[in-house]
Amino acid sequence: MKIYSLSLLSVTPTMPAQATMLGTYQELSSFSFYQKNSVGEFMTFFTKTVAERTPANQPSSVEENNYKAHVFRTSGRGPNSMGMAAVLITDLEYPYRTAFSLLTKVLDENAGLMAALPAPSAAPSFGSASANAFGGNPSQAAAGGLPPAQKGKLEGTLTGLVAKYQDPKQADTIMRVQQELDETKVVLHKTIESVLERGEKLDNLVERSNALSLQSKMFYKTAKKQNSCCVIM
C-alpha cells in the first residue's frame, strides 16, 4: 500500500470549474529517474482533472489501471465563494477509510487559507484559446494561488502527512476517533472517463492540455500502448 501524491486545491464556483494548485507533495521514489518528470506531470494533470470534474460534498474515488485518485471537494460558503479540494493518489490497495480520514484532516486544518485568497474572477470556458485544458493559463494563478511563504508551509505539512499515512495501519489507529468516517459513502469510478463530460476522451484531453510537455504526452502514448503499470493512465 502506497501514497504517491497529496494535494490541496482551490476550485472556482464557475461552470466549468477551474482548479488551482495551492500546494502538493509527490512521493516518486519508486519510479526511475527518467520517469519521474513525466509521472509527476501526469499526477498533477489527474489531480486537477478529478478536482474539477467531481461534485462538491461528494467523496469520490477514481480508479485508473493500478491507481486511485481519492477526492473530497467542498463548496464555498457563498454562491460566489471559492471551494477547496483535497486529492490523494494511491495504489489500489490503500484503504478508503484512511484515505478520506487524511483528506478530511487536510481540508479541516487548512480551511482558513480561503480567507487569504482573492475573489475568483470569471474563468475562461473549457477549451477556449485563452485556457489550458485544465487550470487556465499561468496568469490565472492569482485567482487561487498562495503567497510563497504560505505555500511552502502548506507543502511542508503535506509532506509530513504523507510520511505519517504511508502506513495505513498506523494512521488508522491515529484517526480511530473519527468513527463517523466508517459510514462515509464514497462514489467509486472505475475509469477517469466516468467523471468526464459525455463524449470526452482522455486521449483528447491529454493531447489538448498545455499542462503536459511533449515528452510527457509521448510517454503517455507509449505507456498506454504497452499497458505499462509505471505511470498513472
C-alpha positions in Angstrom: 0.0 0.0 0.0 1.4 3.3 -1.0 0.7 7.0 -1.3 2.0 8.8 -4.4 0.6 12.3 -4.1 -1.3 14.6 -1.8 -2.6 17.9 -3.0 -4.8 20.8 -1.9 -6.5 23.0 -4.5 -8.9 25.9 -4.7 -11.9 25.5 -7.0 -13.9 28.2 -8.6 -17.7 28.2 -8.3 -18.0 28.7 -12.1 -19.1 26.2 -14.6 -16.9 24.6 -15.7 -15.0 24.7 -12.5 -11.3 25.7 -12.6 -8.9 24.3 -10.0 -5.7 26.0 -8.9 -3.0 24.1 -7.0 -2.4 25.6 -3.6 0.2 23.0 -2.5 1.2 19.5 -3.3 3.7 16.8 -2.4 4.6 13.8 -4.6 6.4 10.6 -3.4 8.0 9.3 -6.6 10.9 7.4 -5.2 9.5 4.1 -6.6 9.9 5.4 -10.2 13.1 5.6 -12.2 15.0 8.9 -12.7 13.9 9.0 -16.3 10.2 8.5 -15.5 9.8 10.9 -12.6 9.2 14.1 -14.6 6.5 12.6 -16.8 4.9 10.7 -13.9 4.9 13.9 -11.8 3.2 15.9 -14.6 0.5 13.3 -15.0 -0.1 13.2 -11.3 -0.7 16.9 -11.4 -2.9 16.6 -14.5 -5.1 13.9 -13.0 -5.3 15.7 -9.7 -6.7 18.8 -11.3 -9.0 16.7 -13.5 -10.7 15.0 -10.7 -10.8 18.1 -8.5 -12.7 20.0 -11.3 -14.9 17.1 -12.5 -16.2 15.6 -9.3 -19.2 17.2 -7.5 -18.7 19.2 -4.3 -19.5 17.5 -1.0 -19.5 14.0 -2.5 -16.4 12.0 -1.6 -15.2 10.1 -4.7 -12.5 7.6 -5.7 -11.5 7.4 -9.4 -9.7 4.2 -10.4 -7.5 4.1 -13.4 -5.4 1.0 -14.0 -3.2 0.4 -10.9 -4.0 3.7 -9.2 -6.8 5.5 -7.4 -7.4 9.2 -7.0 -9.4 9.9 -3.8 -11.0 13.3 -3.9 -13.0 15.3 -1.4 -14.2 18.7 -2.6 -16.1 21.3 -0.6 -18.1 24.2 -1.8 -17.6 27.8 -0.8 -19.6 29.4 1.9 -21.4 31.6 -0.6 -22.6 31.3 -4.2 -19.6 33.1 -5.5 -17.0 31.8 -3.0 -14.1 29.6 -3.8 -14.3 26.0 -2.7 -11.4 23.6 -1.8 -10.5 20.1 -2.9 -8.1 17.7 -1.4 -6.8 14.9 -3.7 -4.9 11.8 -2.7 -3.4 9.4 -5.3 -2.6 5.9 -4.0 -2.3 2.3 -5.3 -5.4 0.2 -5.5 -4.9 -1.5 -2.1 -4.8 1.7 0.1 -7.9 1.6 2.3 -10.8 4.1 1.7 -11.3 5.0 5.4 -7.7 6.0 5.9 -7.6 7.9 2.6 -10.7 10.0 3.5 -9.6 10.5 7.1 -6.5 12.1 5.6 -8.4 14.2 3.1 -10.8 15.4 5.8 -7.9 16.3 8.0 -6.2 18.4 5.2 -9.4 20.3 4.5 -10.3 20.9 8.1 -6.8 22.1 9.1 -6.5 24.4 6.1 -10.0 25.9 5.9 -8.6 29.3 6.9 -6.4 29.5 3.8 -9.5 30.5 1.8 -9.6 33.8 3.6 -6.2 34.7 2.1 -7.3 34.1 -1.5 -8.7 36.8 -3.7 -12.2 36.5 -5.0 -12.5 34.4 -8.1 -12.6 36.1 -11.5 -14.6 34.8 -14.4 -12.9 31.7 -15.7 -12.4 31.1 -19.4 -14.6 28.5 -20.9 -13.3 25.0 -21.3 -11.3 24.6 -24.5 -11.0 28.3 -25.2 -7.9 29.7 -26.8 -7.0 31.5 -23.5 -7.2 28.5 -21.3 -5.4 25.3 -20.7 -7.3 22.0 -20.8 -7.2 22.2 -17.0 -6.5 25.1 -14.7 -6.4 28.1 -17.1 -3.3 29.9 -18.2 -0.5 30.8 -15.8 -1.8 34.4 -15.4 -4.8 33.0 -13.6 -2.7 31.6 -10.7 -3.5 34.8 -8.8 -7.2 33.7 -8.7 -6.4 30.9 -6.3 -2.7 30.8 -5.6 -0.9 31.3 -2.2 1.9 33.6 -1.3 5.3 31.7 -1.4 5.6 31.6 2.4 2.1 30.1 2.9 2.6 27.7 0.0 5.9 26.5 1.5 4.3 26.0 4.9 1.4 24.1 3.4 3.6 21.8 1.3 5.7 21.1 4.4 2.5 20.0 6.2 1.5 17.8 3.2 5.0 16.2 3.2 4.7 15.3 6.9 1.2 13.9 6.4 2.3 11.6 3.5 5.1 10.3 5.7 2.7 9.6 8.6 0.0 8.0 6.4 2.2 5.8 4.2 1.5 3.0 6.8 -2.4 3.0 6.8 -2.5 0.7 9.8 -0.6 3.2 12.0 -2.6 6.1 10.5 -5.9 4.3 11.0 -5.1 3.9 14.7 -4.4 7.6 15.0 -7.7 8.5 13.3 -9.9 5.9 15.0 -11.7 8.6 17.0 -13.3 9.7 13.7 -15.6 6.7 13.7 -18.2 8.5 11.6 -15.9 8.1 8.6 -16.7 4.3 8.7 -20.0 5.3 7.3 -18.7 7.6 4.6 -20.4 6.8 1.4 -17.7 7.1 -1.4 -18.7 7.2 -5.0 -16.5 4.8 -6.9 -15.4 5.4 -10.5 -13.7 2.6 -12.4 -12.1 4.9 -15.0 -11.3 8.5 -15.4 -13.7 8.7 -18.4 -16.6 8.2 -15.9 -16.0 11.6 -14.4 -15.6 13.4 -17.7 -18.4 15.0 -19.7 -20.3 12.9 -22.1 -18.3 12.4 -25.3 -15.0 13.5 -23.8 -12.0 11.1 -24.1 -8.9 11.1 -22.0 -6.7 10.8 -25.1 -8.1 14.1 -26.5 -7.7 15.9 -23.1 -4.1 14.8 -22.9 -3.4 16.0 -26.5 -5.0 19.4 -25.9 -3.5 20.1 -22.4 -0.9 22.8 -22.1 0.0 21.4 -18.7 1.8 18.5 -20.2 5.1 18.6 -22.1 5.6 17.0 -25.5 7.8 14.4 -23.8 5.1 13.5 -21.2 2.4 13.2 -24.0 4.7 10.8 -25.9 5.3 8.9 -22.6 1.6 8.6 -22.1 1.0 7.2 -25.6 3.9 4.7 -25.2 2.8 3.6 -21.7 -0.8 3.2 -22.9 0.3 1.1 -25.9 2.4 -1.1 -23.7 -0.2 -1.2 -20.9 2.6 -0.2 -18.5 1.9 0.0 -14.8 4.6 2.6 -14.1 2.5 5.7 -14.8 -1.0 6.9 -14.0 -3.1 6.1 -17.0 
